[in-house]
Amino acid sequence: MVLGMPRKLVFGYIALAIFMAGDGFELTFLSRYLVTEHGFTPQQAGLCFTVYGLVVAISAWTTGVLAETFGPKRLMLLGGVLWIALHTLFLSVGIADPVLAVATYGLRGIAYPLFMYSFVVLIAESTEPARLASAMGWFWAAFSVGLGTLGAFIPSVTIPAIGELATLWMAPAFVGTGTLICLFLVPGAPKGALSEQVLTRQEKTRELLRGVTILAEKPQISLAVVIRVLCNLTLYGFPLMMPLYLTGVYPDSQEWFTQAEWIRLWAVISAIQILTNILWGRLGDRYGWMRQMRWFGFVGMAAATLGFGYFPHLFGSNLVMMYVAGVLFSISVTAFVPMGAIFPALAPEHRGAAISAHNLASGLTTFLGPAIVTVFQPLIGSLGVIWVYAVLMLLGTVTTVVIRPPQPGITDAAGRPLSRAEKARARAEAAACAGSGTGADEEPRLVPAS
């Protein structure tokens, strides 16, 4: 491990960052581009994002178990090929017509979860539980480098020079590069992983179905799904809403900022997340996952959400205040990094199924974040949407109280918090284990479903 990153997966993190840069090119401007250049209504643009998110949810849900059953690297490569093909279809025939745009852009939602969440499975298969939040911190850091930072900074430069459509046509080059890095430099599943074992058709079917049944079998997994859905609603809702809200496209807003200023703001927000993802991963491993998500995550996100809604009304075109809200947003949204470790910790005997539940929740937040804007903005206005988000974040704080994942060195196997003496003993044992050459790079063993 290098600062919590598994050495053998370094190129996987690089591949993810480059892939997600291509996937994120349209994130900060597509809704406004469809409305102002192609005559879509804000609701039609919102429907594109909402259907896309629904398809992402379905694809993400199945990816964990599929990757564990057939191999994460195979699924990553399939996702890259599908993304390029479906993005080309969207730009060629879909972008000028609302119905075709919903269909083709929605279909593209199949692709990126195959790449992104299969890599989550590979991380879980290659990392010991005590270090998994740190490894997932690097995962989300790579995600932020790609989707939010490069995916916003590059369009902020290219759009004034070559326009939105040409910028969208650049994206397949980044996705293709990430896919090629995966093909040649990312390892397959470690020995002992389920995809490396010879399973009967019945065993494979049972493991695939467990991605659905685990929600009923493990109530704590279902609660974790609720938390995972709530925590990223604005991360996916704001890229639809804010380009229309901050630039005066919505009837109840004003042109406080230009599109370029919004894109740069989102790029800076994402750049900060690179650091905070890593920090929160390590802090969560050391001091506890749930506490930081409750207070720094949900409470902070509620405050940041209200800042995005009200600061333009209170301070006008004051970019400094928007950056204040943006910094708080970055710090808060990344406090949820441990979610990637919590799911497999709640079902260590069926990691693929647990990760499928995590991926389902990640996909649902991609769907529900824009859906809240699409449904509620015409009914209660932009500030009404802001309050819907903020109230949901505050409800999330309650949910964190009732979930008790086992965390090495922080809780016992039943999720009971350890005493100070017990924590010290656990750290000493972990240090002794690391000194003997085991632990940091030890590969967890997965077994077929029984």
LUMMAR-99486 format. One line per field, with one value per residue (C-alpha): residue number from 1; residue in three letters; x, y, z. Coordinates in nm, 3 decimals. Layout:
REM LUMMAR-99486
k [NUM, ...] .
r [Ala, ...] .
u [X, ...] .
v [Y, ...] .
w [Z, ...] .
REM end
This chain:
REM LUMMAR-99486
k [1, 2, 3, 4, 5, 6, 7, 8, 9, 10, 11, 12, 13, 14, 15, 16, 17, 18, 19, 20, 21, 22, 23, 24, 25, 26, 27, 28, 29, 30, 31, 32, 33, 34, 35, 36, 37, 38, 39, 40, 41, 42, 43, 44, 45, 46, 47, 48, 49, 50, 51, 52, 53, 54, 55, 56, 57, 58, 59, 60, 61, 62, 63, 64, 65, 66, 67, 68, 69, 70, 71, 72, 73, 74, 75, 76, 77, 78, 79, 80, 81, 82, 83, 84, 85, 86, 87, 88, 89, 90, 91, 92, 93, 94, 95, 96, 97, 98, 99, 100, 101, 102, 103, 104, 105, 106, 107, 108, 109, 110, 111, 112, 113, 114, 115, 116, 117, 118, 119, 120, 121, 122, 123, 124, 125, 126, 127, 128, 129, 130, 131, 132, 133, 134, 135, 136, 137, 138, 139, 140, 141, 142, 143, 144, 145, 146, 147, 148, 149, 150, 151, 152, 153, 154, 155, 156, 157, 158, 159, 160, 161, 162, 163, 164, 165, 166, 167, 168, 169, 170, 171, 172, 173, 174, 175, 176, 177, 178, 179, 180, 181, 182, 183, 184, 185, 186, 187, 188, 189, 190, 191, 192, 193, 194, 195, 196, 197, 198, 199, 200, 201, 202, 203, 204, 205, 206, 207, 208, 209, 210, 211, 212, 213, 214, 215, 216, 217, 218, 219, 220, 221, 222, 223, 224, 225, 226, 227, 228, 229, 230, 231, 232, 233, 234, 235, 236, 237, 238, 239, 240, 241, 242, 243, 244, 245, 246, 247, 248, 249, 250, 251, 252, 253, 254, 255, 256, 257, 258, 259, 260, 261, 262, 263, 264, 265, 266, 267, 268, 269, 270, 271, 272, 273, 274, 275, 276, 277, 278, 279, 280, 281, 282, 283, 284, 285, 286, 287, 288, 289, 290, 291, 292, 293, 294, 295, 296, 297, 298, 299, 300, 301, 302, 303, 304, 305, 306, 307, 308, 309, 310, 311, 312, 313, 314, 315, 316, 317, 318, 319, 320, 321, 322, 323, 324, 325, 326, 327, 328, 329, 330, 331, 332, 333, 334, 335, 336, 337, 338, 339, 340, 341, 342, 343, 344, 345, 346, 347, 348, 349, 350, 351, 352, 353, 354, 355, 356, 357, 358, 359, 360, 361, 362, 363, 364, 365, 366, 367, 368, 369, 370, 371, 372, 373, 374, 375, 376, 377, 378, 379, 380, 381, 382, 383, 384, 385, 386, 387, 388, 389, 390, 391, 392, 393, 394, 395, 396, 397, 398, 399, 400, 401, 402, 403, 404, 405, 406, 407, 408, 409, 410, 411, 412, 413, 414, 415, 416, 417, 418, 419, 420, 421, 422, 423, 424, 425, 426, 427, 428, 429, 430, 431, 432, 433, 434, 435, 436, 437, 438, 439, 440, 441, 442, 443, 444, 445, 446, 447, 448, 449, 450] .
r [Met, Val, Leu, Gly, Met, Pro, Arg, Lys, Leu, Val, Phe, Gly, Tyr, Ile, Ala, Leu, Ala, Ile, Phe, Met, Ala, Gly, Asp, Gly, Phe, Glu, Leu, Thr, Phe, Leu, Ser, Arg, Tyr, Leu, Val, Thr, Glu, His, Gly, Phe, Thr, Pro, Gln, Gln, Ala, Gly, Leu, Cys, Phe, Thr, Val, Tyr, Gly, Leu, Val, Val, Ala, Ile, Ser, Ala, Trp, Thr, Thr, Gly, Val, Leu, Ala, Glu, Thr, Phe, Gly, Pro, Lys, Arg, Leu, Met, Leu, Leu, Gly, Gly, Val, Leu, Trp, Ile, Ala, Leu, His, Thr, Leu, Phe, Leu, Ser, Val, Gly, Ile, Ala, Asp, Pro, Val, Leu, Ala, Val, Ala, Thr, Tyr, Gly, Leu, Arg, Gly, Ile, Ala, Tyr, Pro, Leu, Phe, Met, Tyr, Ser, Phe, Val, Val, Leu, Ile, Ala, Glu, Ser, Thr, Glu, Pro, Ala, Arg, Leu, Ala, Ser, Ala, Met, Gly, Trp, Phe, Trp, Ala, Ala, Phe, Ser, Val, Gly, Leu, Gly, Thr, Leu, Gly, Ala, Phe, Ile, Pro, Ser, Val, Thr, Ile, Pro, Ala, Ile, Gly, Glu, Leu, Ala, Thr, Leu, Trp, Met, Ala, Pro, Ala, Phe, Val, Gly, Thr, Gly, Thr, Leu, Ile, Cys, Leu, Phe, Leu, Val, Pro, Gly, Ala, Pro, Lys, Gly, Ala, Leu, Ser, Glu, Gln, Val, Leu, Thr, Arg, Gln, Glu, Lys, Thr, Arg, Glu, Leu, Leu, Arg, Gly, Val, Thr, Ile, Leu, Ala, Glu, Lys, Pro, Gln, Ile, Ser, Leu, Ala, Val, Val, Ile, Arg, Val, Leu, Cys, Asn, Leu, Thr, Leu, Tyr, Gly, Phe, Pro, Leu, Met, Met, Pro, Leu, Tyr, Leu, Thr, Gly, Val, Tyr, Pro, Asp, Ser, Gln, Glu, Trp, Phe, Thr, Gln, Ala, Glu, Trp, Ile, Arg, Leu, Trp, Ala, Val, Ile, Ser, Ala, Ile, Gln, Ile, Leu, Thr, Asn, Ile, Leu, Trp, Gly, Arg, Leu, Gly, Asp, Arg, Tyr, Gly, Trp, Met, Arg, Gln, Met, Arg, Trp, Phe, Gly, Phe, Val, Gly, Met, Ala, Ala, Ala, Thr, Leu, Gly, Phe, Gly, Tyr, Phe, Pro, His, Leu, Phe, Gly, Ser, Asn, Leu, Val, Met, Met, Tyr, Val, Ala, Gly, Val, Leu, Phe, Ser, Ile, Ser, Val, Thr, Ala, Phe, Val, Pro, Met, Gly, Ala, Ile, Phe, Pro, Ala, Leu, Ala, Pro, Glu, His, Arg, Gly, Ala, Ala, Ile, Ser, Ala, His, Asn, Leu, Ala, Ser, Gly, Leu, Thr, Thr, Phe, Leu, Gly, Pro, Ala, Ile, Val, Thr, Val, Phe, Gln, Pro, Leu, Ile, Gly, Ser, Leu, Gly, Val, Ile, Trp, Val, Tyr, Ala, Val, Leu, Met, Leu, Leu, Gly, Thr, Val, Thr, Thr, Val, Val, Ile, Arg, Pro, Pro, Gln, Pro, Gly, Ile, Thr, Asp, Ala, Ala, Gly, Arg, Pro, Leu, Ser, Arg, Ala, Glu, Lys, Ala, Arg, Ala, Arg, Ala, Glu, Ala, Ala, Ala, Cys, Ala, Gly, Ser, Gly, Thr, Gly, Ala, Asp, Glu, Glu, Pro, Arg, Leu, Val, Pro, Ala, Ser] .
u [0.000, 0.117, -0.068, -0.359, -0.349, -0.290, 0.033, -0.090, -0.390, -0.209, -0.279, -0.641, -0.680, -0.514, -0.741, -1.046, -0.945, -0.894, -1.210, -1.425, -1.278, -1.430, -1.754, -1.775, -1.720, -2.090, -2.171, -2.144, -2.298, -2.518, -2.846, -2.794, -2.665, -2.977, -3.205, -3.029, -2.894, -3.142, -3.468, -3.533, -3.742, -3.572, -3.804, -3.701, -3.335, -3.407, -3.580, -3.263, -3.061, -3.332, -3.368, -2.989, -2.972, -3.235, -3.038, -2.721, -2.899, -2.996, -2.651, -2.475, -2.690, -2.595, -2.229, -2.101, -2.219, -2.145, -1.790, -1.742, -1.881, -1.721, -1.422, -1.396, -1.144, -1.368, -1.658, -1.437, -1.333, -1.693, -1.798, -1.534, -1.636, -2.007, -1.949, -1.774, -2.039, -2.338, -2.187, -2.130, -2.495, -2.612, -2.411, -2.493, -2.870, -2.996, -2.877, -3.112, -3.441, -3.583, -3.722, -3.408, -3.192, -3.371, -3.336, -2.972, -2.833, -3.025, -2.874, -2.526, -2.597, -2.535, -2.165, -1.981, -2.105, -1.955, -1.615, -1.633, -1.804, -1.622, -1.309, -1.472, -1.503, -1.137, -1.039, -1.250, -1.098, -0.744, -0.758, -0.790, -1.099, -0.903, -0.755, -1.057, -1.183, -0.837, -0.832, -1.182, -1.066, -0.817, -1.095, -1.310, -1.006, -0.945, -1.315, -1.296, -0.982, -1.170, -1.540, -1.533, -1.186, -1.057, -1.415, -1.486, -1.151, -1.099, -1.443, -1.389, -1.094, -1.230, -1.585, -1.476, -1.237, -1.431, -1.781, -1.988, -2.048, -1.682, -1.598, -1.844, -1.674, -1.342, -1.474, -1.429, -1.053, -1.031, -1.262, -1.066, -0.735, -0.865, -0.993, -0.656, -0.473, -0.713, -0.650, -0.271, -0.182, -0.461, -0.439, -0.725, -0.890, -0.654, -0.629, -0.915, -1.160, -1.495, -1.442, -1.123, -1.301, -1.472, -1.841, -2.136, -2.413, -2.634, -2.371, -2.329, -2.707, -2.732, -2.460, -2.623, -2.960, -2.794, -2.743, -3.121, -3.197, -2.928, -3.149, -3.405, -3.151, -2.949, -3.163, -2.845, -2.755, -3.095, -3.031, -2.689, -2.858, -3.074, -2.767, -2.579, -2.872, -2.914, -2.550, -2.488, -2.822, -2.684, -2.363, -2.577, -2.868, -2.663, -2.499, -2.851, -2.991, -2.710, -2.623, -2.989, -3.029, -2.708, -2.717, -3.079, -3.242, -3.505, -3.782, -3.728, -3.352, -3.119, -2.804, -2.578, -2.291, -2.182, -2.161, -1.780, -1.784, -2.011, -1.791, -1.478, -1.658, -1.753, -1.400, -1.252, -1.508, -1.402, -1.031, -1.068, -1.240, -0.924, -0.752, -1.052, -1.143, -0.801, -0.806, -1.154, -1.067, -0.772, -0.956, -1.250, -1.024, -0.866, -1.153, -1.470, -1.681, -2.027, -1.938, -1.774, -2.061, -2.321, -2.174, -1.930, -2.126, -2.500, -2.501, -2.231, -2.414, -2.736, -2.551, -2.367, -2.690, -2.862, -2.555, -2.581, -2.946, -2.940, -2.596, -2.682, -2.992, -2.803, -2.475, -2.557, -2.280, -2.024, -1.804, -1.612, -1.923, -2.006, -1.657, -1.718, -2.027, -1.827, -1.546, -1.799, -1.968, -1.636, -1.544, -1.889, -1.964, -1.633, -1.697, -1.905, -1.598, -1.636, -1.962, -1.756, -1.610, -1.932, -2.121, -1.867, -1.813, -2.183, -2.170, -1.808, -1.915, -2.085, -1.884, -2.001, -2.366, -2.294, -2.111, -2.404, -2.627, -2.376, -2.378, -2.758, -2.764, -2.501, -2.710, -3.030, -2.873, -2.769, -3.137, -3.305, -3.072, -3.184, -3.537, -3.593, -3.508, -3.718, -4.028, -4.016, -3.866, -4.182, -4.399, -4.219, -3.944, -3.568, -3.545, -3.808, -3.581, -3.295, -3.505, -3.604, -3.235, -3.148, -3.428, -3.327, -2.969, -3.089, -3.299, -2.983, -2.824, -3.093, -3.027, -2.659, -2.754, -2.926, -2.663, -2.370, -2.113, -1.825, -1.503, -1.163, -1.005, -1.318, -1.600, -1.637, -1.794, -2.142, -2.076, -2.037, -1.786, -1.461, -1.331, -1.014, -0.810, -0.960, -0.880, -0.519, -0.488, -0.635, -0.390, -0.097, -0.207, -0.244, 0.104, 0.250, 0.074, 0.212, 0.561, 0.548, 0.480, 0.110, -0.199, -0.127, -0.117, -0.287, -0.562, -0.898, -1.048, -1.399, -1.608, -1.904, -2.251, -2.377] .
v [0.000, 0.354, 0.602, 0.359, 0.286, -0.079, -0.077, -0.333, -0.114, 0.215, 0.196, 0.113, 0.443, 0.623, 0.447, 0.544, 0.912, 0.933, 0.736, 0.951, 1.271, 1.172, 1.069, 1.401, 1.640, 1.720, 1.733, 2.109, 2.234, 1.973, 2.080, 2.445, 2.349, 2.142, 2.427, 2.723, 2.561, 2.284, 2.428, 2.177, 2.292, 2.268, 1.977, 1.791, 1.842, 1.723, 1.413, 1.323, 1.331, 1.148, 0.858, 0.839, 0.809, 0.534, 0.328, 0.393, 0.259, -0.066, -0.112, -0.029, -0.273, -0.569, -0.476, -0.588, -0.947, -0.970, -0.850, -1.091, -1.378, -1.311, -1.096, -0.719, -0.653, -0.809, -0.589, -0.277, -0.341, -0.405, -0.078, 0.117, -0.025, 0.029, 0.387, 0.489, 0.323, 0.470, 0.819, 0.822, 0.724, 1.004, 1.273, 1.141, 1.097, 1.191, 1.532, 1.743, 1.570, 1.544, 1.192, 1.054, 1.236, 1.067, 0.728, 0.749, 0.941, 0.710, 0.403, 0.541, 0.508, 0.135, 0.184, 0.381, 0.175, -0.135, 0.033, 0.226, -0.018, -0.324, -0.148, -0.117, -0.497, -0.531, -0.297, -0.495, -0.822, -0.687, -0.494, -0.607, -0.474, -0.251, -0.054, -0.056, 0.295, 0.435, 0.245, 0.374, 0.726, 0.696, 0.557, 0.864, 1.089, 0.939, 0.978, 1.347, 1.404, 1.271, 1.346, 1.681, 1.833, 1.739, 1.690, 2.056, 2.231, 2.096, 2.208, 2.550, 2.589, 2.413, 2.551, 2.913, 2.782, 2.507, 2.504, 2.258, 1.996, 1.960, 1.935, 1.648, 1.472, 1.485, 1.264, 0.922, 0.982, 1.000, 0.704, 0.502, 0.587, 0.475, 0.152, 0.078, 0.136, -0.111, -0.365, -0.360, -0.246, -0.334, -0.681, -0.926, -1.058, -1.202, -1.574, -1.696, -1.436, -1.576, -1.498, -1.707, -2.011, -2.279, -2.253, -2.450, -2.273, -2.311, -2.147, -1.856, -1.808, -1.814, -1.551, -1.329, -1.350, -1.265, -0.913, -0.878, -1.098, -0.947, -0.640, -0.862, -1.089, -0.803, -0.514, -0.318, -0.333, -0.181, 0.102, 0.157, 0.188, 0.471, 0.655, 0.605, 0.739, 1.049, 1.146, 1.224, 1.367, 1.717, 1.586, 1.471, 1.713, 2.033, 1.975, 1.973, 2.256, 2.505, 2.582, 2.684, 2.848, 3.051, 3.178, 3.296, 3.032, 2.942, 3.208, 3.246, 3.306, 3.578, 3.581, 3.603, 3.421, 3.315, 2.955, 2.978, 3.099, 2.809, 2.553, 2.685, 2.682, 2.316, 2.232, 2.386, 2.204, 1.877, 1.956, 2.009, 1.671, 1.499, 1.586, 1.556, 1.211, 1.080, 1.258, 1.140, 0.784, 0.777, 0.965, 0.727, 0.424, 0.573, 0.743, 0.575, 0.580, 0.670, 0.971, 1.162, 1.085, 1.202, 1.539, 1.638, 1.466, 1.518, 1.831, 1.990, 1.902, 2.058, 2.384, 2.380, 2.314, 2.612, 2.821, 2.739, 2.837, 3.153, 3.309, 3.447, 3.613, 3.748, 3.851, 3.884, 3.802, 3.745, 3.457, 3.454, 3.356, 3.086, 2.946, 2.943, 2.730, 2.520, 2.449, 2.342, 2.124, 1.956, 1.888, 1.752, 1.535, 1.353, 1.266, 0.979, 0.801, 0.512, 0.403, 0.190, 0.004, -0.021, -0.240, -0.526, -0.495, -0.566, -0.881, -1.002, -1.348, -1.205, -0.900, -0.896, -0.888, -0.619, -0.409, -0.457, -0.304, -0.017, 0.029, 0.020, 0.304, 0.495, 0.454, 0.554, 0.878, 0.947, 0.903, 1.071, 1.373, 1.506, 1.365, 1.591, 1.892, 1.771, 1.705, 1.978, 2.281, 2.353, 2.296, 2.475, 2.671, 2.661, 2.749, 2.488, 2.228, 2.353, 2.292, 1.943, 1.857, 2.016, 1.837, 1.502, 1.561, 1.630, 1.312, 1.128, 1.217, 1.009, 0.709, 0.702, 0.637, 0.304, 0.142, -0.027, -0.171, -0.370, -0.170, -0.320, -0.129, 0.081, -0.165, -0.535, -0.782, -0.680, -0.310, -0.225, 0.061, -0.054, 0.102, 0.312, 0.018, -0.219, 0.027, 0.056, -0.322, -0.354, -0.093, -0.274, -0.602, -0.436, -0.283, -0.621, -0.781, -0.517, -0.562, -0.934, -0.867, -0.950, -0.739, -0.442, -0.635, -0.952, -1.057, -1.136, -1.466, -1.482, -1.795, -1.903, -1.843, -2.130] .
w [0.000, -0.082, 0.146, 0.138, -0.237, -0.339, -0.544, -0.794, -0.886, -0.954, -1.327, -1.251, -1.070, -1.362, -1.611, -1.404, -1.392, -1.769, -1.847, -1.618, -1.765, -2.098, -1.933, -1.750, -2.040, -2.075, -1.705, -1.652, -1.977, -2.150, -1.987, -2.083, -2.430, -2.505, -2.392, -2.555, -2.874, -2.958, -2.825, -2.549, -2.254, -1.912, -1.835, -2.153, -2.069, -1.716, -1.851, -2.045, -1.722, -1.527, -1.773, -1.797, -1.420, -1.415, -1.668, -1.465, -1.156, -1.328, -1.481, -1.156, -0.958, -1.176, -1.218, -0.877, -0.900, -1.275, -1.214, -0.926, -1.134, -1.473, -1.376, -1.313, -1.589, -1.855, -1.744, -1.745, -2.105, -2.211, -2.049, -2.242, -2.579, -2.513, -2.397, -2.720, -2.938, -2.752, -2.720, -3.096, -3.145, -2.914, -3.093, -3.442, -3.424, -3.078, -2.973, -3.190, -3.100, -2.746, -2.789, -2.954, -2.701, -2.411, -2.580, -2.692, -2.394, -2.164, -2.330, -2.273, -1.902, -1.938, -2.003, -1.738, -1.439, -1.602, -1.601, -1.277, -1.043, -1.175, -1.055, -0.711, -0.709, -0.806, -0.520, -0.271, -0.390, -0.359, -0.030, 0.330, 0.514, 0.757, 0.463, 0.234, 0.316, 0.234, -0.096, -0.170, -0.085, -0.370, -0.590, -0.531, -0.570, -0.916, -0.988, -0.891, -1.099, -1.400, -1.382, -1.208, -1.250, -1.596, -1.710, -1.630, -1.679, -2.032, -2.160, -1.999, -2.238, -2.546, -2.555, -2.624, -2.891, -3.072, -2.922, -2.724, -2.994, -3.088, -2.718, -2.684, -2.977, -2.788, -2.509, -2.681, -2.703, -2.323, -2.268, -2.524, -2.356, -2.016, -2.170, -2.334, -2.003, -1.845, -2.121, -2.098, -1.744, -1.500, -1.339, -1.327, -1.013, -0.748, -0.685, -0.473, -0.604, -0.707, -1.076, -1.068, -0.930, -1.138, -1.056, -1.183, -1.370, -1.061, -0.839, -1.083, -1.100, -0.720, -0.688, -0.951, -0.773, -0.442, -0.576, -0.539, -0.238, -0.015, 0.040, 0.214, 0.382, 0.534, 0.667, 0.747, 0.376, 0.294, 0.541, 0.389, 0.049, 0.186, 0.317, -0.010, -0.213, 0.003, 0.031, -0.339, -0.451, -0.507, -0.664, -0.957, -0.924, -0.926, -1.268, -1.414, -1.204, -1.149, -1.515, -1.555, -1.212, -1.187, -1.548, -1.547, -1.767, -1.506, -1.483, -1.106, -1.135, -1.261, -1.471, -1.168, -1.341, -1.688, -1.803, -1.796, -1.434, -1.334, -1.511, -1.339, -1.002, -1.048, -1.161, -0.845, -0.630, -0.790, -0.759, -0.384, -0.362, -0.486, -0.158, 0.071, -0.065, 0.038, 0.376, 0.469, 0.369, 0.607, 0.884, 0.857, 0.890, 1.202, 1.385, 1.260, 0.948, 1.077, 1.293, 1.009, 0.770, 1.020, 1.119, 0.847, 0.570, 0.603, 0.821, 0.606, 0.284, 0.411, 0.483, 0.148, -0.041, 0.120, 0.038, -0.333, -0.331, -0.122, -0.168, -0.516, -0.369, -0.067, -0.229, -0.600, -0.849, -0.576, -0.687, -0.360, -0.165, -0.420, -0.374, 0.003, -0.057, -0.303, -0.056, 0.208, -0.054, -0.140, 0.223, 0.305, 0.002, 0.036, 0.402, 0.262, 0.122, 0.373, 0.207, -0.031, 0.269, 0.469, 0.222, 0.203, 0.580, 0.633, 0.417, 0.402, 0.287, -0.024, -0.124, -0.485, -0.380, -0.120, -0.376, -0.615, -0.345, -0.313, -0.689, -0.700, -0.447, -0.645, -0.958, -0.783, -0.663, -1.024, -1.113, -0.815, -0.799, -1.142, -1.096, -0.795, -1.012, -1.306, -1.093, -0.828, -1.004, -1.209, -0.898, -0.613, -0.788, -0.761, -0.391, -0.320, -0.480, -0.263, 0.048, -0.068, -0.095, 0.241, 0.431, 0.280, 0.398, 0.751, 0.744, 0.647, 0.981, 1.156, 0.932, 1.028, 1.392, 1.322, 1.101, 1.280, 1.040, 1.190, 1.144, 1.231, 1.519, 1.581, 1.656, 1.727, 1.482, 1.595, 1.537, 1.908, 1.957, 2.117, 2.436, 2.426, 2.559, 2.302, 2.022, 2.140, 2.150, 1.799, 1.661, 1.824, 1.668, 1.327, 1.357, 1.453, 1.158, 0.921, 1.065, 0.998, 0.629, 0.622, 0.600, 0.377, 0.053, 0.170, -0.068, 0.085, -0.018, -0.158, -0.159, -0.372, -0.235, -0.023] .
REM end
